[in-house]
Amino acid sequence: MLKQPEISGMFSGAGFGGPDSTSRANMGTMFVMLKPKKQRDRTVQDLVPLARVALQSIPGQEARVLDPSKMMTLGEGSDFSFDLQGNVDLVTLDQAATSFLDELGKRRGFADLHKSLKLGLPELRVLPDRDKAAEMGVDARSLATTIQAMIGGMDVATFKEGGERFDIRVRLEEEYRKHPEAIGELYVRTHDGDLVELRNLVTVETGAAPAEITRKDRQRSVTVSGALEGGLDLEAALKQAREVGRQVLPAGVSLEPSGAAEAFQESFAEFGLAIGLAVLVIYMLLAAQFESLVHPFTVMLALPLALVGALGALYLLHLLDLWGVIHAPGMTLNLFSLIGMILLMGLVTKNSILLVDYANQLRREGMDKEAAMRAAAPVRMRPVLMTSVAMIFGVLPAAVGVGPGAETRQSMAVAVAAGMISSTLLTLLVVPAFYLVLDDALERARALLRRALRRPLRTVPDPR
């Protein structure tokens, strides 16, 4: 599993669980600290599957391997999680979750499948005979108070001595409350002051109960979660999970994403709005700067040119990682790569601004448009290259994964660097051509408008 030279420290404890578990005596957690990347041959992504296989081979226990970096960025250690919701009984909900996980486990790429609902904890149920209790003058509150005080314990008063206060707690001795039959041997007082043995008023049953009952949107819910491996991305995992849900979940039980899956969907839903607002603000600023409603489109041509490089680099690195050529995890459309693309919106437009603004300045000095663009491109190439190279080298350490925890921000740096490269190269070639084409189209439109305004109006003779 893990070689001793790769480990710098270890800590373990019993009696507490993971981020989505209820603390219980039969749970424990082990933290393993790895040495710096330069002092080991394998990465965290290489070691997690090996540790998972080794731990799950131990019989009689359930083991999960979590990446702490995901807890810091997503608030949980699982790669994906879903909530199964429905106003059904807990047994039906538990069976639905089990069927869902069993079917999902048959598919490639899913590991460490887990559900939050745990039935089977021992429970004593005290069922009162309400009719009989009413006939004897005992209400339900008296029954509950008696059982709670004698079996569970209850604070009834306080005692002060020497400036300190002590709680007085009523409870039976352990030998009188350690068996279920002890509940029937208790006495409760009626409204008339008589004592009645509880065995005449209640029935005690043993059964199983969950550790906790969770609700979401006023419905009972159980969270199912797991890890992704083998190159399976979150988008494909969401698609497969919905397909499995339609196959195995009964009527009345719905499947809703939560955790990382919910954040993934929300980020994609808001990504379009963020891009739209960024493009609108950029257009408004450029229109005010150039005092034109047309030339901002020439400048904003750099935006799709940058996205070509960003998406292409992420896709290429993702394929190379799947083929085993290089180790580049996380090169997908995730939250960090989307942030990098939004960052590109403000970075790449400066190259076009330098070029178009100088060409307009030369045209105001008397040059024609083609000569102005031919003169502006070589002059502005130096500042364009200087600013682009500075930005590319600035994000290069994060793009190559230098430093601990660099995997989480690597996709963002790759998107920024590749977008700047493609935008810089294509801007010097495409933007001048588009500038001339757009200007020609604008001149033709103006000529057509002038001819339309000069055309004499046709008069209609007066019928009188």
VEXZAKOL-466585 format. One record per residue (C-alpha): residue in three letters; x, y, z. Coordinates in steps of 0.05 Angstrom, whole numbers, plus 5000, padded with zeros to 4 digits. Example, Ala and Ser with C-alpha at 12.3 -4.5 7.8 and 13.67 -1.06 7.14 Angstrom:
2
ALA524649105156
SER527349795143
END
This chain:
464
MET500050005000
LEU504250585026
LYS511750525032
GLN514850765096
PRO519351275061
GLU513151615032
ILE509951745100
SER512152305146
GLY507052195202
MET500651845222
PHE495051985272
SER489051545288
GLY483251575337
ALA477051175354
GLY470051405371
PHE469151915316
GLY467751865242
GLY468752245177
PRO465652905154
ASP458852605139
SER458552095194
THR455552095264
SER460751965318
ARG460051265346
ALA464350785385
ASN465150315326
MET468150855282
GLY475251105275
THR479451565232
MET486651515210
PHE490452115182
VAL496651975141
MET501552545125
LEU505852455064
LYS512752735052
PRO513753305003
LYS512853134929
LYS520353154915
GLN521652624968
ARG516752104940
ASP515551764874
ARG507951734875
THR502752274879
VAL496552304924
GLN492252084865
ASP496651474856
LEU496551284930
VAL489051364943
PRO486750774899
LEU492250324928
ALA490250494999
ARG482950384982
VAL484349684955
ALA488649495014
LEU483749735067
GLN477549445034
SER480748755032
ILE480448715108
PRO474148305125
GLY468948545175
GLN469749285166
GLU467949855119
ALA473650315099
ARG473550975060
VAL479451365035
LEU478452125032
ASP482752675004
PRO483353245055
SER484553754999
LYS477353634975
MET474753755045
MET478054445044
THR475554644975
LEU468654304974
GLY467154215048
GLU467053455042
GLY471752895023
SER467352544972
ASP467952674897
PHE460352654889
SER454152594932
PHE446652554922
ASP440652614967
LEU435152094960
GLN428852454984
GLY421652234994
ASN415952215044
VAL416651465053
ASP418451025112
LEU425650935131
VAL425850205110
THR423650375039
LEU428650955036
ASP434250505061
GLN432549965010
ALA432450484954
ALA439250744975
THR442050034978
SER439349864909
PHE442050514881
LEU449050394908
ASP449149654887
GLU447349834815
LEU452250424814
GLY457749984841
LYS457149534780
ARG459450104735
ARG466550284722
GLY469550894757
PHE465650894823
ALA468950714889
ASP467950814964
LEU460350824956
HIS457051005021
LYS450251195050
SER448851625111
LEU442751235136
LYS444750665182
LEU439050225206
GLY440049665256
LEU441850035320
PRO438249705379
GLU432250085405
LEU426949995458
ARG419950235440
VAL415050375496
LEU407950335468
PRO402650605517
ASP395550335519
ARG392251015517
ASP385150765530
LYS387150365591
ALA391550935617
ALA385751425609
GLU381050965648
MET386050935705
GLY387351685705
VAL394451685677
ASP396352155620
ALA401852055569
ARG406152615599
SER406452245666
LEU408651605631
ALA414051955592
THR416652345652
THR416951725696
ILE420951315645
GLN425651895629
ALA427052045702
MET428051325725
ILE431651035664
GLY434951625628
GLY435652105687
MET432852805698
ASP435353435732
VAL430253615785
ALA433654135829
THR440254475846
PHE444554475909
LYS448955055929
GLU454854995976
GLY461155415984
GLY459155875927
GLU458455305878
ARG452155015848
PHE450954275836
ASP445353955795
ILE441153435830
ARG439552865782
VAL434452325794
ARG435851635766
LEU435350905786
GLU441450515805
GLU444550145746
GLU442549455771
TYR435149665769
ARG435249965699
LYS439949525657
HIS434549055631
PRO428449215588
GLU423948895640
ALA425849455688
ILE421049925652
GLY415049485668
GLU417049465742
LEU416450225749
TYR410450555782
VAL406651175759
ARG401851595801
THR394751695777
HIS390652335783
ASP387652055848
GLY394451935879
ASP394551185870
LEU400550805843
VAL399950365782
GLU405349905755
LEU407550085685
ARG407049375659
ASN399549455662
LEU399650075618
VAL405249995567
THR408349475522
VAL415849455512
GLU418549225444
THR425549155419
GLY427449365349
ALA432449715304
ALA432850455291
PRO437350935251
ALA442851335284
GLU439651975257
ILE433852185213
THR435452745165
ARG430553175126
LYS431353635067
ASP425854065039
ARG421153755091
GLN422453055064
ARG426252475093
SER432952415059
VAL439051975057
THR445752195028
VAL449551724982
SER456651904964
GLY462951614935
ALA469451724899
LEU471151744825
GLU477051374795
GLY479451114728
GLY478751794693
LEU471251854705
ASP469452584709
LEU463852884750
GLU459453054690
ALA459452324666
ALA458352084738
LEU452152534744
LYS449352264679
GLN450351544700
ALA447451664770
ARG441051964741
GLU440451374694
VAL441150884752
GLY436151294792
ARG430951234738
GLN431950484736
VAL431950284809
LEU428650824851
PRO421350694871
ALA415751194862
GLY415951754913
VAL423551754919
SER427352294880
LEU434752384867
GLU437753074879
PRO445153264873
SER448653534935
GLY455653724956
ALA460653724899
ALA455353514848
GLU450754084869
ALA456554584866
PHE458354324797
GLN451354434770
GLU450755114802
SER457455344775
PHE455555134704
ALA448755464710
GLU451856114734
PHE457756074685
GLY453456294627
LEU450756884666
ALA457757084688
ILE460457044617
GLY454557444590
LEU455457994642
ALA462958014629
VAL461958084554
LEU456558624564
VAL460959034611
ILE466958974564
TYR462759194504
MET460059804542
LEU467060024564
LEU469959924494
ALA464160294462
ALA465460884508
GLN472960864495
PHE472660814419
GLU466261234413
SER463660704365
LEU458560144368
VAL462259734316
HIS469659724333
PRO468459394401
PHE466558764363
THR473558764332
VAL476758804400
MET472158274430
LEU474157774376
ALA479857594422
LEU474857274471
PRO472956664429
LEU480256614406
ALA482356544479
LEU476956024494
VAL479555604436
GLY486355534469
ALA483655434539
LEU478654884520
GLY483554554472
ALA489054514524
LEU484454224577
TYR481753704529
LEU488653504504
LEU491553434574
HIS485453044596
LEU486352554538
LEU493852474552
ASP492252334626
LEU487151804606
TRP492251474559
GLY497551474614
VAL502351914575
ILE502652444629
HIS499752534699
ALA494953114695
PRO488753004739
GLY483053494741
MET483853764670
THR476353814659
LEU471054354660
ASN470754444736
LEU469955034782
PHE477255244777
SER477755204701
LEU471455614695
ILE474356144740
GLY480456154694
MET476156264632
ILE472456844665
LEU479357134683
LEU481257094610
MET475457554591
GLY479058144621
LEU486157944601
VAL485757794527
THR481958424505
LYS488058864520
ASN491858574460
SER486358774412
ILE485559454446
LEU492859614434
LEU492359424361
VAL485759734343
ASP486860374383
TYR493560514348
ALA490560354279
ASN484960854292
GLN490061374314
LEU493961284249
ARG487561344208
ARG485962004243
GLU492762254221
GLY491062124148
MET492861394133
ASP487960934098
LYS485460344137
GLU489859804105
ALA496260204112
ALA494360394184
MET493459664203
ARG499859454168
ALA503659984208
ALA500059854274
ALA501159094276
PRO508759084279
VAL509159684325
ARG504259394376
MET506958694371
ARG512358834423
PRO507759084480
VAL502758534463
LEU508157994469
MET511158304532
THR504558324571
SER502357634546
VAL509057304562
ALA509057624631
MET502157334646
ILE503856644618
PHE510156594660
GLY506456854720
VAL501556264720
LEU506755754694
PRO508755494764
ALA501455334780
ALA500355034711
VAL506054534719
GLY503854364790
VAL509554664831
GLY508454664906
PRO503954274953
GLY496554254936
ALA497854524866
GLU493154004835
THR487054394858
ARG488855034819
GLN492654714761
SER486754704714
MET485555444725
ALA492855614709
VAL492855174647
ALA486455504621
VAL489456204631
ALA496256034600
ALA493455664540
GLY488156204529
MET493356754530
ILE497856374480
SER492256244430
SER489456944437
THR496257274427
LEU497956874365
LEU491156914333
THR489957654351
LEU495957874309
LEU493157484250
VAL485557484255
VAL484058154286
PRO487358574231
ALA483558184177
PHE477058234215
TYR478258984226
LEU478759104151
VAL472858664134
LEU468458984186
ASP470559684164
ASP468959514092
ALA462059254112
LEU460859884153
GLU462760324093
ARG457959934048
ALA452460014098
ARG453660754102
ALA453660814026
LEU447060444021
LEU444160894075
ARG446461524039
ARG443461293973
ALA436961134008
LEU436761834039
ARG438362173973
ARG432961803934
PRO427162293920
LEU420662133953
ARG415161893906
THR409162363906
VAL401962133899
PRO397462583855
ASP391462893887
PRO385262533862
ARG381363183863
END
